[in-house]
Amino acid sequence: MGSKRESTKKNHLKKLTQEKTQAWDKNNLKLRVLTPEMLLIAIFILALVIRLVYLNQIISTPIFYGLAMDSDKYENYALEITKGNFTHKDSIYLNPLYPFFLALIYSYVDIATSPL
């Protein structure tokens, strides 16, 4: 009689374990199935969070508020282009289209009030 109870208990525990495992597998499978849209949204949100954290950290440095090296040269060249001067002493070393792109933007936007 005792061995029958033990085998019944073992069977019952085995059944409960199988049910829990099956339930976990079903839930786990649901979590693993991501649509491409959900994956794209998740990647976008992750990238946005990383950029916001980076901006929050770099805002306290002096580099955040000023132009450095090439950026300064590109801006000066773009400002010269907006004034009508299409030559620049460093134009040989600079990407030729970017200053013109900046000049186009500067012609539509007041650069004194907008941070570019």
N, C-alpha and C positions, 0 to 999 in steps of 0.2 A: 504494500500500500504506500509506503514511504517513497519507494523509487518511482511509483507512478506519479506522485505529487511533484517530485523533483523534475521528472521529465515534462510534466505539464507546465511547471514554472519555467523551465528552460525553453520550451516551445513558445510560451507566452512572451518571455523576454526576447526571444529571437524574432517573433512576429512584430513586437513593438520597435525593435531596432530596425527591422526592415522597413516598417512604415515611416519611421523618422528619417531614415536614409532616403527613401523614395521622395518624401516631402521636401527634404533638403535638396535633392537632385532637381526636382521640379522647380523650386524657387531659384536655385542656382542657374538653371538653364534659362529661366526668364531674364535673369540679370545679364547673362552672357549675350543674349540676342539684342544687338543694337542695330538700328536702322542706319543707313549711311547719313541721313539727315541728322540724327541724334549724335553720331560721331563727329560730324562737321561742327555742330553747335558746341559740343564739348571741347573740341580743339580750339574753336574761336574763343570760348570763355576762358580756357586755360591761358591762351596767349594774351588775352586782355588783362587777366589778373597779373601775369608776369610783368607786363609792361607798366601797369599801374604801380606795382611794388617797386620796380626800377625807378620810375619817375619820382615816387615818394622819397626814395633814398638819395637820388641825385639832385633834388631840388635845393638841398642845403649846401651844395658845392658851388664855387665860383664859376665853374665851367658851364653850368646850366644857363647862366644869364648873358654870356658873352660869346662872340664868334671867335673861333680859334683857327689859326693857320689858313688852310685852303678856303674855309667858309668865308673868312674876311676878304680874301682875294676875289672870290666869286661875287660876293656882294658889291665890292667896289667896282668890279667890271660891269656888273648889271646896272649899277647906278650911272656909270659912264655911258652905257648904251642908251639908257632912258634920256640922257641929256643930248644924245645925238653923236657921241664920240664912239666909233666902232673899233678903235684900236686901243690896245692896252699893253703895257710893257711886259706883262707876264702871259699874254695870250697864247704864246707858243706852248707853254707848259700846262695850260688849263684845257679841260674838256670844252670844245667849241660851242656846243649847243646849250649847256646848262646855264651859262650867264644870259643867253638870249631868252631862255625859258623864264628865268628869274625876272628879267627886264619886262617881259610880257605880263607877268603877275604884278610887278611893281607899277606898271602903267594903269592897272585896274584897281589896285588896292593902295590905300594910303599907308606907306610903310612906317610912318612916324607913330601910328597908333596900333599897328598889328604886328605881333611877334612872328616873324618868319624864321 
